[in-house]
Amino acid sequence: MDKKEFDVFVIGSGVAGRLVAEKCAKQQLKVAIADNRAFGGTCANRGCDPKKVILGPTEVLELSKNLKGKGIVSLPTLNWKALQKFKRTFTEFIPKAVEDNLEELGIELYHQSPKFIDETTLTVEGKTVSAKKIVIATGNIPRKLDFKGNSLLKTSDDFLNLKKLPKHIIFIGTGYIAMEFAHMAARCGSKVTMLDHNATVLNQFDDDLVSELIDISKQLGIKFVFNAEVVKVKKLKKNFKVQYIKADKEIAIKTQMVVNTSGRVPAIATLNLEKGNVAYTNAGISYNHFMQNPLNKNVYSCGDVSAHSKPLAPLSGMEANIVAENIINGNTKKIDTPLVPSVVFTLPNLASVGLNEEEAKKRYKNIIINYKSASDWYNAKRINTKAYAYKILMNKRTNEIVGAHLLGPQAAETINLFAMAMSKKMTANDIKGLVFTYPSWCNDIKDML
């Protein structure tokens, strides 16, 4: 049988890959898309969306605890089984809905990860296909840890699908996913231990606010073991034994579950990129200004798998739009990386945009640093929380904000106002001159400047 030929072959059906495929198909290009997992990608099926659903009831519990005796008489009880059932109402329909939508556009679907044969040829499902343009949008996968017993570790996928929450969980790694899961599990009644070879958590966020978040996490009962190297995980009759080295001493602890939250890496190992002459690094698929591969000009990349990208769905969508336009119209649009806010959905949220303090001091001669606890402000007092702080960095010469770092119940929302203000190069006086709703969390930003 002759090999099938396509104008565009997309590898990966998440936010980025799906958007490229749809846009190209709407321009009457012959398009195929492949995925070795459920169609719809990580964010919708097993990432940010289901994570936020599980987070929801823990927000209710946190607020109730703060206000017990101040209008709240008794605390709600979290039911993990019911919560998982509710979560599935958001995820179960995704794969079929995505497939149906793609097929309606005339896109051919493959349910396997392709491999490159040469620069324009792939093998998939035992078939050989060729494409004028190939788009790699395979996302990230959990990083594999190299020690004895690593096959016993669970992943973020497993945690989000747990039928029953264990009494004790160990998380290896203390990044975004680890901290979010730890807060969920602790509030749902699990005893949580976090192991990391670093000396702190969330090293991409502001040190002072991270220290405050660690203290809050400890009050939840979360135990941190820093500067620890896990060397072995062993299966016992009912539990697991985790052995790690700290200060040259080997220590062992028992637990019911061990979760690998040590980070994620580009999902490229099975693609045979060398045969396709596709340039890549440990950070992902290499790119030029058009999101095109520097070696194989027939290949584009977008989303988490690209060396350009951060693991954020909005950025994936932006990259996908650029890739689609460049495929359809020729290389007419260059990537212009926007200011990207980040958030850790712990309770309280930890959010950041722009430069950190060290970066700001290196870039600017004089900076203003506004760092303060805001636990005595009205919005914190009305919900009886002590977890409210900020650090705002400004260029003293121009009075423009160059970095904003927030810790608080609504930091994930408030940080967007800072991102918008910084993108538009607004000064502190510009923001103070605006009128916001009052009393609101967003109105607080004027007092942070």
N, C-alpha and C positions, 0 to 999 in steps of 0.2 A: 504494500500500500504506500502511495506517495505521502510524504510528510505534509502536514497542514502548515499553511502559511498565514501569518497574521501581520497586521500593521503594528499592533502593540500587544505585548504580552506582559502582564503585571503579576509579580510574585508577592502575594500577601493581600489579605482582604480587610485589613483594618481601616482606620480613618483615612490614611494616606493612599493606600493602594486602591481602595474602593472609589475614592473621589477621582483619581486619575482615570480609572477604567470608565467610569460613568461619563465624564466630560469628553473623553475621546470617542466613545460610542455615540454620543449625541451629535458628534461631527461626522458621523457616517464612516468612521474608521473601523476596521475589522479587529475586534479586541477579544483577548482571552485573559482569564485571571485564575490563579492557582493558590491554594492554601492547604497545608497539611493538617490544619485543625479546623474547628467549627468556624464557618464564615462570620465575619463581623469584627474580628481582631480582639486584642487584649482588653482595650478600654471598656468596650461594651459587654464582653462576655465574662471576663475574669480579672478586671482591673479597677480603674477609677470609679466606674458607675456602680457595680455591685458593692464595692468598698464603702461608698458614701451611703448606700442603703443601710448597711449594717451599722454604720456610724450613727445614723439618725436616733434610734432609741437610747443610745448611750448619752447623747446630748440631753435628752429628756431627763435621764437619771441624774446627770451632773447638775442640771439646773434645779431639779427637785431637792437634791442634797443640800445645795447652797441655800435654798429657801425653806428648808424644814424648820418649823417653829415660827416662820414668818409668813404664814398663810398656807404652807403645805403641811398637812397633818401626818400623812404616811407616805413612804417612798414607794414608787412603782417597782415591780419585779421584772427583770429581763428574762424572756423565754427564748433561748437560742434557737430551738427547733422552729418556733413560730416565725422568728426573724428570718431564718433561712427560707422558709416557705414564701414569705413576703418578697425576699430578694429574688427568688426565681420568677416572680411575676414580671420582673424587669429584664431577665436574661433568657428565659426559655424560648421566647419567640424570635430572638435576634437572628440566629443562623438562617432559619427558613425565610424570614422576611428579607434579609440581605440577598440570599440566593434568588428569590423570586424577583426582586427588583432588578438585579443584574441580568437575569434571563430575559426579562421584559424588554431590556435595551438591546437584546441580541448578542450579549456577551457570552462566550463559551466558558464553562466552568470546569476546572480540574481540581481534584481533591487529593493532591499529593504535592510535595515540595519538588520542584524541577531541579535539574542539574545542567550546568553548561556543558556543551560538547565543543562548541567554538564560539566566536564572538556574536553570532546571531542565531545559534541553534541550541535547543534544549531537548532533554529527554524528560518526559513526565507521563506517569501511568503506563509505562511501557511503550509509549509512542514518541516519535520524533517530531518536533515542531520547530518552525523558524519564525522570526519576527524582525521587522525593520527596526523596531525600538523595543527594548526590554527595560522594565521598571522594577527595581528591587525595593520592596516595602515590607520586609519580613519582620520588622520590629525587633524587640529584645527578648531574651530568655534568661532564666536564672543562671547565675554564675556557678559553675561546678567547683566544689571544694575538694582539695586533694589530701585526704587522709583516710585511714582505714575505717570502714563503716559508713562512708559518705552516701551509699545507696539507701541507707535507712532514713535519710533526711526527708522531711516534707518540704513543699514549696508554697509560695503564696497561693497558687491555684488550690492546693489541698486545704489550706487554712480557710479560704473563702467558701469552701464546700463542706466543711466539717458538719456531720450530723449531730455530734455531741462535742461540747467543748471540754478538753481535758482539765483535770484539777491543777496540773502543773505543766507549763510549757517553757522550753528554752528556745530563745531566738539567737541564732549565730549571725551577728551583724547588727548595726544600730543606725541604718540609714532611714530614708523616708518610710519605706514599707514596714520595716521592723518597728519603728516607733509608733506608727499608726495602729498596727496589729496589737502591739503590747498594750496600748491604752484601751483598745476594744476588749481584749481578753481580760485585762485586770478589772475593768468595770463590770464585765459579765461574770466575774467570780473566780477566774483562774489565778493561780500563783504564777508570776512571770519572772524569769531570769534572763538577762541579756548578756551575751558574751561578745567581746570585740577585742581585736588586737590593737586598736587605737586607744588613745587616752581619753576620748570623749565621744559624743554622738554628733551626727549631722554637721560634719566639718565644713560644709558649704554655707552654713548660716552664721549669724552673728554670735560670737563667743559668749557675750554677756547674757543675751536672751536664751541661748542654749543652756547655760548654767542654771538659769531660773527654771527652764522646762525640766531639766534633770531633777531639780529639787521637788517640783510638783509631781513628777513621775514617781519619785521615791515615796511621796506621801500616799500615792495610790497603792503602794506595796510592791512596786516594780524594783527588782534588785539588779544592779549593774555590776558587771565584772569586767574591768578594763585591763588593757595590756595583757590579754590572755590569748594563747594560741591553742586552739582545739587540735588534739592529736589523734583522737579515736572516739568512735561512737560504737557501743556494743549493745546488742539486743539481749535483754534479760527475759525472764519468764513472762512478766507482765509489763515491765517498764524498760527504759533505756538507761545506759550509763554513759555519761559524757566525761571524757578525760581531757583536761587542758593543763597547760603549763603557764604559771604566773610567777614571776620573780624566781625563776629556776626551780620551782617546786611544782611537782605534778599533783593535781587535785582532781577528784572525781565527784560528780553529783548525779543523782538519779532523777528521772523525769518521765512523764507519760508520753511526751512528744518533743521532737527536736525539729525546728523549722529553719531552713536555710534562707536567711534574709540578708545575705552578704553582698547583694547587688545584682545587677543584670548586665548582660553583654549582648552585642549584636548577634542576631540569629543568621549567621552566614556560613557556619562550619560545613553544612551539607551541600552547598551550592556549586562546588567545584569551580570557584571563581578564577583560579589560575588558568583553567582551560578556556575560560571566556575572556581572558586578558583583562580582567576587572581589577582595578587598583583598590586596595583596602588597607586599613590599619586596625589596631586593637579597638579604636574608637568607632569603627564602622566603615561603610563604603565611602571612598574618597570622592570628592566632588569639585567642580569649578563653579564659576559665578552663575551658571545656568542649571545647577544641580545635575550636571552631566559628569560622567566618569572621565577623568583625565586621560586614561589609556584607551578604553573602549568607548568611543563616542556614540555608539548605539545604545549605551546603557545610561539610565538615570536612576537616582535614588531619592527617597523622601521618607519622612517619618523617623522613628527612633533608630532605625538601622543606619541612617546616614551619619557620617562623621560630623556633619554640620549641626545635627539636631540635638535638642534636649528632650528627655522623655515626657513630652507634654502634648496632649491631643491638639490644642489650638495651633501650635507651631507645626505639627504634622500636616494639618489642613492647609496652612499657608504655603508650605513647601510643595504640597501636592498640586495646588493651583498653578504654581510656577512651572512645575514639570509638565503638567497637561498643556499649558499655553505654549511652552517651548516645543513640545512634540507636534502640536496642531499647526502652529504658525512659524516654525523654525525658531532658532534661539533668539528670541526678541526680548525676553524678560530676565533680569538678573535678580539674584537673591539679595535682599536687603534685610539683614537680621534686625528685628525690632527689639525693643526693650521688653524682656520677658519676666513677669513676676512668678515667684514660686511659693508654694505653701505646703506645709506638713499638716495633715488633718488629724493632729492630736487634739486633745481638749485640755488647755486652750490651743487654738491654732497658732502655728509659728509661720510667719510670712515675710517675704523679702523681695525687694526689687532694687536693681542698680548695684552700686559699689558697696563693699563692706568697709569697715573702718580702716583697715590696713591698706586696702586698695586706694581709698580716697586720700589718705595721707601721702601716698606715693605720687598720685596724679596732680594734686593741688597743693599750692604753697601754704594756703591757710584754709582750714575748714572749721565749720561750726558743728559741734556734736551735741545734740539734744538727747540725752539719755535719762530716762526717768521711769519710776514705777507710777502707774496711774490708778492704783488700787483705791485711792481716796476720791477719785472722780465720780461724778453722779452715775454714769452708766455702769461702772463696776459695783458701786454701792447698792444700786437698785436691784441687782441680782445677787448681791452678797458674795462676790468673788474677789479674791486677792490676786488672781492671775491676769494682770493687765499691765503691760509695760511697752515702751517704745524706744527706738534709737533712730533719730533722723540726722542725716549728714547733709550739710549744705556748703557750697562753695562761697566763702565769705566775700569774695570780690563781686560776684554776680547775684548772690542771694538765691541761686537756683538749687533745688534739691538734687543731690547726686546719689543718694542711697536712702532707702527707708526699710526699717526692720521692726516688725510688730509681733507682740505676743499677747493674745487676747481671745475672747469668745468669738468675735466677728472679724478677726484679722484677715481671714481668707477673702472677705468681701472688701474691707476697707483698703487693703493694699492696692486694689484696682484703681482707686482714686489717685493714689500716689503714682502709679504707673502711667496713668493718663496725664497727670500734671507734668511729670518728668519728660514724657514723650513730646509734650507741647512746650517744653522749656519754660514753664511757669515759675515765677519767683515765689518766695514765701508770702510777700505782700499781695501778689496776684490771688493766691488762694485765700488769704485772710479777707480779701475784699469780696469774696463770693458769699452767697446766702444759701445755706443748706437747711434741710428740715431739722427741727429741734424739738425735743432732745433725741438725738440719733447718734449712733456710733460714728457715722461719717462726719458729723459736725465736730467731733473731737480732734480731727486732724488739724484744725486751725489752731488749737491750743498746743499741738505738738511742735509747732514751728517757731 
